[in-house]
Amino acid sequence: MSVIRTKIYNQPFLNWTIEGLSHELTMSRSCFQHLYKDFFGVSPMADVIASRIEHAKYLLTTTDISVKKIAEMSGYASEIHFMRQFKQQTGQTPSQYREHKIKPDRL
């Protein structure tokens, strides 16, 4: 399970699905989801979302890449979906997050 979680966090931009993740461990979808939640206390898809948001936060604070490109680089097919999920998770839009978290040496 730890190997799968590491993959999710190291490659948040991949199209992670329960089907694909459970297949890697040769488990049924249901068994995989239950075991994953037992191990880590969150669902696999919650971890996928968390990994994507963390990756996006890193890119927002360390680069000048557009929000649209960051959405793509973080595994989102839709910029709107990315912005909605980002705000739901952080309480800020990606642009607001970038403005508030910008490093003093980048000013």
N, C-alpha and C positions, 0 to 999 in steps of 0.2 A: 504493500500500500504506500509506503514512504517513497518508493521509486516513482510511482504514478504521480504522487503529489509534487515531487521534485520536478518532474517533466512539465506538469501544468504551470508551475511557477517559473521555470526556466524558459518556457516557450509559450507565453500567454497568447501569442498571435496565431497559434494553430487553431483549427476548427475542432475543438474538443467536443465530443458527444458521449453520452452515457454508453451508447452502443459500442463506440470505439474503445473507450476506456475499459469497459467490462470484457470486451473481446481480448484485450491485451493480457488479461489475467485469467482468460478462459473461464469466466463466471457468467451467470445469468445477470441481466440488468438489475433485477430486484436484489439479488444477493450482494452484488457489488455495491449498490447504493446503501444498503443497510450496514454492510461492513465498513464502508468508508466513513459513514456518519458515526459509527461506534468508535472508530479509530481516532478521528479528528474533531468530532463534535459539530461538524458542518457537512452539508451535502456536497457532493462533487461539483455540482454546477455553481454553488455559492463560492467554492474555492476558485473555479475558473473565472468568475466575475471579479473576485478579490484580486487575483493575479493580474488580470487585465487592467483594473483600476490602478493598482500599484505601479505597473509598467507605465501607464499613461501619466501618472503623477511624476514619475522620474523624468520622463521625456518633457513634460511641461516645464519642469524646473531647471532642466539642464540644457535645453535646446531652444531654438527659435522656430522649430518645425510647426507648420500650421496645425490647427486642431483637427481638420479633416484628415490630414496625413497621419497624425498621431492615432486617430480612431482606427485607421487601416492597420497601422503598425501594432496596434494593441488587440487585433483580432475582430474588430467590428466591421461588418459589411455596410452599416448605415451610420453616418455621422450623427443623425438625429437620435438613434437608439443609444449610441455612445454618450451623447450629451445628457440624455434623460437618465441613463443608468449612473453616470458619473455624479450628477447632481443628487440623485437618490442616495448614493453611498457617502458623499462628502459634504453635502449641504451647499455646494457651490458649483457653478458652471465651470468647465475647464478653463475658460478665459479668466474668470474671477480667481480661481485657484492659482493660475500662473501669476497674476498680478500680486496676490498676497504672499506667495511663497518665493518670489524671485530673490535670488541671492544678491546681497549688497555689492559684490564685486562685478555683477553684471549690469549695474546701473550706469 
